[in-house]
Amino acid sequence: MFEAIAFYLFSAVTIVMFWITVMSKNALYSMSALAAGMIMISGFFFLLDADFLGVVQIIVYTGAVMALYAFGMMFFDTTREVKENIRAPKLVFLLSGMTALLLVIAFVAPIVSDHIQALYPMAEGVENPQAVGVVLFTKYLVPFEVAAVMLLVAMIAGIILAGKKMDESLTLKIEDEFQEKGAK
């Protein structure tokens, strides 16, 4: 029963976070929601007793989103003031508190409960990271290497794109436009 509730909770929060990622007009809000969505995905791994994959999900993907966040702060004009339009702050506070409480319950319940058992338990004497390593470097070696090459290409492309945009500053460009309008 707990697994079903936690699954639906993680599913709903993940979908909402990725919806915010797609629909938000502010790039920094989108990246924050993307990082939260990646953390929620790690909850699925923890539910499946794949603790190693859950931790890797948090470290690798959320770390990558934070690097994207840093690039976003460099490339977008984040100095503009964002005006929040919260019509019902009490409702926002109540929903935030309820969400935080549900997340705490979802993460603490497996620690407290003794009745949760895995449907497909691991083989005796084999730890989770060892089982992941054996499968990753035998059955999935080629896709693992292809993913590594794709990440390398993406990193080089990001460096090249960042180098091209470093020559002009968006903030200075906007200030020049204001000065030109003021001169007219």
Secondary structure, 3 states (H helix, E strand, C coil): CHHHHHHHHHHHHHHHHHHHHHHCCCHHHHHHHHHHHHHHHHHHHHHCCCHHHHHHHHHHHHHHHHHHHHHHHHHCCCCCCCCCCCCCHHHHHHHHHHHHHHHHHHHHHHHHCCCCCCCCCCCCCCCHHHHHHHHHCCCCHHHHHHHHHHHHHHHHHHHHHHHHHCCCCHHHHHHHHHHHHHHC
